[in-house]
């Protein structure tokens, strides 16, 4: 689904609400209560429509975010300042507006006036800054190489345009798909829109990825002029933690079109940490105990229920530092006279299957020890 229309639509609704608010102020100053009421009811209705559209766009776009380009540092500071005042005031004004409207409906105009001294300027500020945020993010300060147009105003938009001598040209939105995964999420889906802005059809001849964990396909392979194709990538993130980035490579039959690279960038929350992952002894070294720390990084506790060494000649003993939060595993070889490799299997009671079994490793080898 192409969601490009939401940002300009939301900005337009903010602007219309602002116009009605100003008109309502003018009407009440002229003593025209009916005109004032009509303007304010219209502003309220438009703001309600905006709220529905805004929430809908956030639900449909999921965790796709729109970032202000860092190449405009001064504008970025101004933008963030406006944004950080716009958001809390937008949330905080709702009860003030409802109370003011209730007083007006009941005819308590003195209480209504006292309330709107706060509600009105906040409402007007939120409406105006909503329009400013849109223009700064989608029109005035675009990343280098991106054309400024309403059609190209999309999330995480670093658009790349690749033209061909045959009259076909492709733009991609976004070029970098950023995603923050939830705990336990095993896969995520990234979508990119390829638009043919040229005068001839463009065929996508090859879609490839940098990893077998990332599958990629398109809903259509031949894009008519002015039309779009949706490229969908499914990323297997079950065994990943931290930040990961994989590439998608798109080529077409346009004679002069070079291979285009799209990126899927995902942040996966770490649930546990094992430090160190491997303990070592040098051959012939004293077989003293080495410790491995198992630490829970999330708020909900995870308990280690069992540990087991893969070798009878290496003992593994579990000690509880803090129940459900941190454990110490003492690994002790019977002898270090010969080289060996092995592991400790760590079993937990985590409700997420991928975090129920973990491995830590040990080794006796030639060279320095791993104290």
C-alpha positions in Angstrom: 0.0 0.0 0.0 1.3 3.4 -1.0 1.2 5.6 2.1 2.8 8.7 0.5 -0.4 10.8 0.8 -0.6 10.7 4.6 2.1 13.4 5.4 0.7 16.1 3.1 -2.9 15.2 4.1 -2.1 15.5 7.8 -0.3 18.8 7.2 -3.3 20.1 5.2 -5.7 19.2 8.0 -3.4 21.0 10.5 -3.4 24.0 8.3 -7.2 24.1 7.8 -7.7 23.7 11.6 -5.4 26.7 12.1 -7.4 28.8 9.7 -10.6 28.0 11.5 -9.0 28.8 14.8 -7.9 32.2 13.6 -11.3 32.9 12.0 -13.0 31.9 15.3 -10.8 34.3 17.2 -11.7 37.2 14.8 -15.4 36.3 15.1 -15.5 36.4 18.9 -13.6 39.7 18.9 -16.3 41.1 16.7 -19.0 39.8 19.1 -20.3 37.2 16.6 -20.9 34.3 18.9 -22.6 32.2 16.2 -19.8 32.7 13.7 -17.3 32.0 16.5 -19.1 28.7 17.4 -19.3 27.6 13.8 -15.5 28.2 13.3 -14.5 26.5 16.5 -16.8 23.4 15.8 -15.2 23.2 12.3 -11.7 23.4 13.8 -12.6 20.7 16.2 -14.0 18.5 13.5 -11.0 18.9 11.3 -8.6 18.2 14.2 -10.6 15.0 14.9 -10.2 13.9 11.3 -6.5 14.7 11.5 -6.2 12.5 14.7 -7.8 9.6 12.9 -5.6 10.0 9.8 -2.5 10.4 12.0 -3.2 7.3 14.1 -4.1 5.3 10.9 -0.8 6.3 9.2 1.2 5.2 12.3 -0.5 1.9 12.4 -0.1 1.2 8.7 3.6 2.3 8.7 4.4 0.3 11.8 7.9 1.2 13.1 9.1 3.0 10.0 10.5 6.3 11.1 11.2 9.5 9.3 14.6 11.1 10.3 15.6 14.6 9.7 18.8 14.7 7.6 22.0 15.3 9.7 23.5 17.3 6.8 21.5 20.4 7.9 22.7 20.8 11.6 21.2 24.2 12.3 17.8 23.3 10.7 17.9 20.0 12.5 18.2 21.8 15.9 15.3 24.1 15.0 13.2 21.1 13.8 13.8 19.0 16.9 13.0 22.0 19.1 9.7 22.5 17.4 9.0 18.7 17.4 9.7 18.3 21.1 7.3 21.1 21.9 4.7 20.1 19.3 4.2 16.5 20.5 3.6 17.0 24.3 1.5 20.0 23.7 -0.6 18.1 21.1 -1.3 15.4 23.8 -1.8 17.9 26.6 -4.2 20.1 24.8 -6.9 17.4 24.3 -8.4 17.6 27.9 -8.2 21.4 27.8 -10.2 21.5 24.6 -12.8 19.0 25.9 -13.3 21.0 29.1 -13.6 24.3 27.2 -16.1 22.8 24.8 -18.1 21.4 27.7 -18.3 24.7 29.4 -19.5 26.4 26.2 -22.2 23.8 25.7 -23.5 24.3 29.2 -23.4 28.1 28.8 -20.7 28.6 31.4 -19.0 31.2 29.3 -16.9 32.7 32.1 -15.3 29.3 32.8 -15.1 28.7 29.0 -13.1 32.0 28.6 -10.7 31.1 31.5 -10.1 27.7 30.0 -9.5 28.9 26.4 -6.8 31.3 27.6 -4.7 28.2 27.8 -6.4 25.9 25.3 -6.6 28.3 22.3 -2.9 29.4 22.0 -1.8 25.8 22.5 -4.2 24.5 19.9 -3.2 27.2 17.4 0.5 26.5 18.1 0.1 22.8 17.5 -1.8 23.3 14.3 0.8 25.8 12.9 3.9 23.8 14.0 2.3 20.6 12.5 2.5 22.3 9.1 6.0 23.6 9.7 7.2 20.1 10.7 5.8 18.7 7.5 7.5 21.3 5.3 10.9 21.0 7.1 10.9 17.2 6.9 9.4 16.6 3.5 9.9 19.7 1.4 12.6 22.2 2.6 15.4 20.0 3.9 15.5 16.8 1.8 18.6 14.5 1.8 21.1 15.3 -0.9 20.0 14.0 -4.3 16.3 13.8 -3.5 13.9 15.9 -5.5 11.5 18.1 -3.5 8.0 17.2 -4.4 4.8 16.1 -2.6 4.8 12.8 -4.3 8.2 11.9 -2.9 7.4 12.7 0.7 7.8 9.3 2.2 9.3 7.7 5.4 13.0 7.4 5.8 13.4 8.9 2.4 16.8 8.9 0.7 15.6 8.5 -2.8 17.9 7.3 -5.6 17.0 8.1 -9.2 18.5 6.0 -11.9 17.8 7.0 -15.5 18.2 5.1 -18.7 18.6 6.1 -22.3 15.5 4.1 -23.2 13.3 6.7 -21.4 12.8 4.6 -18.2 13.8 5.9 -14.8 13.3 4.4 -11.4 13.1 6.0 -7.9 13.1 4.0 -4.7 11.3 5.0 -1.5 12.8 4.5 1.0 16.3 3.6 0.1 17.0 2.6 3.7 14.3 0.8 5.7 14.8 1.2 9.4 13.1 -1.0 11.9 13.2 -1.6 15.7 12.2 -5.1 16.5 10.2 -6.2 19.6 11.6 -8.7 22.0 11.2 -12.3 20.7 10.3 -11.2 17.1 11.6 -13.8 14.7 11.2 -12.0 11.4 10.3 -8.6 10.0 9.1 -7.4 6.7 10.5 -4.4 4.8 8.8 -2.8 1.8 10.2 -0.5 -0.8 8.3 1.3 -3.6 10.0 1.4 -7.0 8.4 4.1 -9.2 9.0 4.4 -13.0 9.2 8.1 -13.6 10.2 7.7 -17.2 8.4 7.3 -20.5 9.1 3.7 -21.2 8.4 0.4 -19.3 11.2 -0.8 -17.0 11.6 -4.5 -16.2 13.2 -5.6 -12.9 15.5 -8.3 -14.2 17.1 -9.3 -10.9 16.4 -9.0 -7.2 19.1 -10.3 -4.8 20.2 -9.9 -1.2 23.5 -10.0 0.6 22.4 -12.8 3.0 20.3 -16.0 2.8 18.4 -14.7 5.9 16.9 -12.0 3.7 14.4 -13.1 1.0 13.2 -10.5 -1.6 10.5 -10.3 -4.3 8.4 -7.8 -6.1 4.6 -7.8 -6.8 5.3 -7.0 -10.5 8.5 -7.2 -12.5 7.6 -4.9 -15.4 6.7 -1.4 -14.3 4.7 0.8 -16.8 5.6 4.5 -17.1 4.2 6.4 -14.0 3.4 3.2 -12.1 5.0 1.5 -9.1 6.1 -1.9 -8.0 6.4 -2.9 -4.3 9.6 -4.7 -3.4 9.1 -6.9 -0.3 11.9 -8.3 1.8 11.5 -10.7 4.7 14.3 -10.7 7.2 14.9 -13.6 9.5 16.1 -12.0 12.7 15.5 -14.8 15.2 19.1 -15.4 16.1 20.3 -11.8 15.8 20.8 -9.1 18.5 21.9 -5.5 18.4 22.1 -3.7 15.1 22.1 -5.5 11.7 22.1 -4.2 8.2 21.6 -6.2 5.0 21.5 -5.2 1.4 19.1 -5.7 -1.5 20.4 -5.3 -5.0 18.0 -4.3 -7.8 18.8 -4.4 -11.5 16.6 -3.8 -14.6 16.7 -4.2 -18.4 17.3 -0.4 -18.9 20.5 -0.2 -21.0 22.4 2.3 -18.8 20.9 1.4 -15.4 23.4 0.4 -12.8 22.7 -2.0 -10.0 20.9 -0.2 -7.2 21.4 -1.0 -3.5 18.6 -0.8 -0.9 19.3 -1.4 2.7 17.3 -3.0 5.6 18.6 -1.8 8.9 17.1 -3.4 12.0 17.8 -3.0 15.8 17.1 -6.2 17.8 16.9 -5.8 21.6 19.4 -7.9 23.5 17.7 -10.1 26.1 20.7 -11.8 27.7 24.5 -11.4 27.8 27.1 -14.1 28.3 30.6 -12.8 29.1 33.0 -14.1 28.1 31.6 -16.5 25.5 34.8 -18.6 25.7 37.1 -19.3 28.6 40.6 -20.6 27.9 43.6 -22.3 29.5 47.0 -22.8 28.1 48.2 -26.4 27.8 50.1 -27.2 31.0 48.6 -24.3 33.0 47.2 -24.7 36.4 43.5 -26.0 36.0 42.0 -23.2 38.1 38.3 -22.2 37.7 37.3 -19.7 35.1 33.9 -17.9 35.4 31.3 -17.1 32.9 28.6 -14.5 33.7 25.1 -15.0 32.5 23.2 -11.6 32.7 19.5 -10.8 31.9 19.2 -7.5 30.1 15.4 -7.0 30.0 13.1 -6.1 32.9 11.3 -9.4 33.1 13.4 -12.1 34.9 14.9 -15.2 33.2 16.0 -18.0 35.5 18.8 -20.5 34.6 17.3 -23.8 35.4 20.2 -26.1 34.3 23.7 -26.2 33.0 25.6 -29.1 31.6 29.2 -29.5 30.4 29.8 -31.4 27.1 32.8 -33.1 28.6 33.0 -35.2 31.8 36.6 -33.9 32.3 35.4 -30.3 32.7 33.1 -29.4 35.6 30.5 -26.6 35.3 29.0 -25.2 38.6 26.1 -22.7 38.7 26.0 -19.9 41.3 23.2 -17.5 41.6 24.3 -13.8 42.0 20.7 -12.5 41.7 17.7 -14.7 41.1 16.4 -14.1 37.6 18.9 -11.4 36.8 22.5 -12.7 37.0 24.3 -16.0 37.4 27.9 -17.1 37.6 29.1 -20.4 36.0 32.4 -21.7 37.2 34.2 -23.9 34.7 37.0 -26.1 35.9 39.0 -28.7 33.9 40.3 -31.8 35.6 43.6 -31.4 33.7 45.1 -29.1 31.2 47.8 -31.5 30.0 46.1 -31.9 26.6 44.3 -29.7 24.2 40.5 -29.9 24.3 37.4 -28.0 23.2 33.9 -28.1 24.7 30.9 -26.1 25.7 28.4 -25.5 28.5 24.8 -25.8 27.6 22.7 -23.2 29.6 19.0 -23.9 29.9 16.5 -21.2 31.0 12.8 -20.8 31.8 12.4 -17.9 29.2 9.0 -17.9 27.6 10.6 -17.1 24.2 11.8 -20.3 22.6 14.9 -18.9 21.0 16.3 -17.8 24.5 15.7 -21.2 26.3 19.0 -22.7 25.2 22.4 -21.0 25.1 26.0 -22.1 24.7 29.2 -20.9 26.4 32.5 -22.4 25.3 35.8 -23.5 26.8 39.2 -24.5 25.4 42.6 -25.8 26.5 45.1 -24.9 23.8 48.7 -24.0 23.1 49.5 -20.3 23.5 48.4 -17.8 26.1 45.5 -18.5 28.5 42.2 -16.6 28.4 42.1 -15.2 32.0 
